[in-house]
């Protein structure tokens, strides 16, 4: 006890001693610099407006202060011969050496015309000066992206970068709970699921690192403030927090990420707290989503009845049945004649309103800075009651002691996505307009037609019982998924000396996903169910936890000696991700207010037990990067990476990757003469090998599976189900890039061009093995693909008149790439075969993929068609030998067109006049093909017995000999309700489109306005954005079959206090 | 300053080196909780038992001995049923009744059998690979027991694959192509051995197993020393080596380790069998054959034909048939009572003691020793509540028929009859209880998937 006390006492005393020493030192320093002066002054921008929060620093002593709201500052203790540095974000820093006796220094800061990214390139691991960089990368500021789309940063990125492609999901449309799927420079993988591999898990939640990348193996690596993250995190984060997004494309830019780099990297940096007085920023964004139903052209009540009649639905060879069917026809016709013509499409849709409030506080003086961000974002979708709400909180703290900078960021987020209880939009598109939605009293009808007994008809209704999907909206349905995320990231940066830095980071992020779906027994999906009464109603619940721990250490050294500039970065990182989840499904909840899992009757026949999922991955990566620049003319860089992952086979746990590049600044050469055309030209070339490890974590380990439902006299058995390939490797992609950056006509035109090729030659594919080995297949590195293409981007500041304050910048970008399969495993042949049998004609209603060496992965395979024979109304096909036939045969399929477009690009215009901003963006695509599935499904593959059809069923189909029509005749007969058209070239159509993705009008209120001053606002700004304004396309398809697409308006307001 | 820089870089570099050296180990160490890495499974003695149990469980799959290699497909081929042989029993059963082994469904079924059997074999081989390295962890006689059981099961499965997929030696040459005999675990395709070679390797595995398994262990829900001897007898007989078959069968009979039943309490006579496979899902398997849609069984007329006529008797315990739904012995009893109530005996006989008597009798017949053969049959008859044959030595011709009849009665709905017919290469026209005509290209050969 006394001993402890002594020790305590000792430490206490030593602390005291230390403190007093510090105090003494402080006093000393004050007295030492007693002859120093105090400098005051004002910092203004070019227009003369004061810049609050600008940093004023004595370069030598590092004494720092910041300007007040009126732009004035006071810096004490400055040595009379010091140099002051004035800086502010978005402005060029100014260095002012003090003249003798000078006490007042007023400074005008010029806006920096170069963006942040052009000064240094941040690849998420380290920053390097742009002069020492030879790769292909593109950086966009958060403001730029927000201008394009204030609600979805990924959509904005896809609109302005030609290499980022967003896969449009025609089923899920503008569902707010649908995460975007993107890829950079094309897909390197085959869309083949590893069949026969029991360890391929379905994603638990999109917040789960591993499953997020598994569900889209082409997804680029996403880095948020230096740590790997998921698409869900980026999708749900507050757009106002984003400082910049950098897209890293080629080997030189990405190879430091080693085995994760092959799909490209997207680096997101958030805003850092600004020093100075406490600053509050508030932005609000209101948005309205309007459903876009213009692509639908459905039959009305009488029209569909006529189409049904023509298809023979109301006639029968059996006279007895014929009478019954006629009774039904007359009944339905009667209803239609009486005026029942329900427009079902409008039933489940709404105008969705959304708000996004974002509030941030930042400030701090000297060593300590802090930032607090709060965000509430609720967006309603265009389907009724579908929404996604996000709550985010983040707190930044940074502290600088001498040359060590410590910063910590805590984030807390909650996202809840409600799915609509109204069901799929498809159900409404399919519904017959001759059914009434509500009865006379205004109640929604559940069963749309009385049965034959009630009507005293002689047989069942053609098509059976029809239920009303909108009835479900009256029930207490639960269908949501939510995610709670918590994270803490810590960075320590130690500037050992000028140019030499050591950084360490540690991140811990956890997601707690949860989803529930409850459908009571009264739900229409149970109407036709054959389950017994006590099993009607279902409740499903999923709970999970996934955690990622990341650690990094990194040292970088930059030295400039005369003409030589050297940059060295060396570092290592580790990552461990773990995820687990439990899924429970129960049945038998008869009453809709018993909406609790525990109130269910039992597991039912389909669920029988809870399921859980667990996975763990570990990976390591070390890198060394060297870059040398001579005289701003020649640059050479080389990066080596060594990655290890638990996902690799036991014989290949560690993988080496490397990449390098050279760059030549032609305009800095002596022989280059100054001229009026070319002012700057830089040629870049890079080459390197990167890897992809977006595959199931357990393919390379041999695992035994215990069977719990079966026992052998009460003892459990374990069975080996896979042959683990100990030689399994990461997929590797050879990236080659040739780039040219040009500055023409004195900055009037800036051009960037990149030529690239990405060759992947060891794709992981299943290999069929002789079953006598005991296994059907195993995974091996067997496939190859090659993507090559180019990207061009041109930006031109057409008007740059700072006197009259007019700026107009126009940008244009386009890209093209081709995709070719270079190698396949024999097992793929089996998939091709299964996709090409004439046996099951039902599955051949769409062109199933076929993978052939030399063809693209997106090639559309269909049987060539000569069109409709005017004499018979039947389709004429071409066989492989060139002969003509009426019979469709899967073996006659040929490559018809590639879904991958020849050109994809965008155009943008940004116009500023005084305080007005006008911005618009459009994207276009040309040279691609698409199988018009919705057209063939609505016009020819229609099931007239049970669903509505397109108007063209009546108007455009072949009717009598001599008709030259593009759609074949309706087949009439006993089964004619279901018409069948198999994959044919007739429906392969050109998919060219022009999409006006965004139009923004903004106004910055001048700070000298009376009300602005009165409200103590500092830079209020209003912005109105319209997204998906218009679309011009060569192909007419029903867009958003399960969830409609939306046009949206946003109205944003932001201000500082 | 310069030296300071160098120091820093050296330290960082050194750290990185250490980092990469230790990372391989760190990266490799990821365990999976729901599925268990093989190194963990084979770290304990129990793990070996679990893997072996896993194979027994796999053998109890409905495709294998759980249903179709016993009371399902093979019993239809073995003509155990004549009731309800219609298309409504499903294409697989109907093709079996017609001996249409080239039929789409039977072909698909054959592929499943092939895959599942070889998967079990791969599991056994993986156990054998690991057992040598872990020899020290076993207590008592367990190393020998596990290894012996594994080898015996490997031979058992290969022998049945051989009997299903290749010609019987009686039907022609046994030097033709057989099946691959897999002794290692690798993704490479194994060579096909000849029928003779496969039988040789089976015998080799069985003999090793026999030397490893203790003769005092008579646990009959696992393969044991006596079941191995029984297997050898069965194999030698199939091969046509009557001398060895007789030796093996007699060694089992004379050991008195297993005794013939004295009551009809259990019509599977579970306790007298050398090896029973426990079936975890026997109830649903039995239902799917005898109740539900299929309702297979033997009609009253043919029950009498089989059990009563010639040298039979109504009192034969085995002539117990019931209605599958009620369990009553009156009305329309079609199903052998041994299955009722469903899953009351959740196991399937794999090697029976009585088969040893029949093998010995068949060998005695070969030796032209009618008295011995009759006596052997009589021993079984007495324990099935049948009188002895009226004479001590039946004629050789009658003995052959009697052995066949006894096989039929004893192994009804157990699948063994298919192998009997195949071994004897019986013409399809002579098969009993033919309700639907046999397919034009009927054969005893299942179609190999590779």
Interface residues (C-beta under 8 A of the other chain):
Chain A: X199 X496 X497 X500 X502 X553 X555 X557 X570 X572 X574 X612 X613 X614 X615 X616 X617 X618 X619 X620 X622 X642 X644 X645 X646 X650 X653 X654 X697 X698 X701 X702 X703 X704 X705 X706 X707 X709 X710 X711 X712 X713 X715 X716 X717 X718 X719 X720 X721 X723 X725 X767 X769 X770 X771 X772 X773 X774 X775 X776 X778
Chain B: X1 X5 X8 X9 X12 X13 X15 X16 X19 X20 X23 X24 X26 X27 X28 X29 X30 X31 X32 X33 X34 X35 X36 X37 X38 X41 X47 X49 X50 X51 X52 X53 X54 X55 X56 X57 X58 X60 X111 X114 X115 X118 X119 X120 X121 X122 X123 X125 X126 X179 X180 X182 X185 X186 X187 X188 X189 X190 X221 X278 X280 X281 X449 X450
